[in-house]
Amino acid sequence: MWKEENNKLTRSFEFKDFVAAFTFMTKVAFAAEKMGHHPYWCNIYNKVDIQLCTHDANDCITEKDRALSKEIDAIFHQA
């Protein structure tokens, strides 16, 4: 589940291997680009950590972040 920490929505995702994690990241990248809203993220092998905040709103959580987090969850559940 997403957590609110330091004015960011954060969540970690784990996959069976690097390819599955990278496939997830690719799908998220296309969704983020379509929404015009991009995450901070880190990938190490099968784990992807994501942070969402809105830069033009003083790096606070906005509806853009909540919408992208819902899209990311949907992508994760399709994996």
ABEGO torsion letter per residue (X at the ends): XBBBBGGBBBBBBBBABAAAAAAAAAAAAAAAAAAGBBBBBBBBEABBBBBBBBAAAGGBBBAAAAAAAAAAAAAAAAX
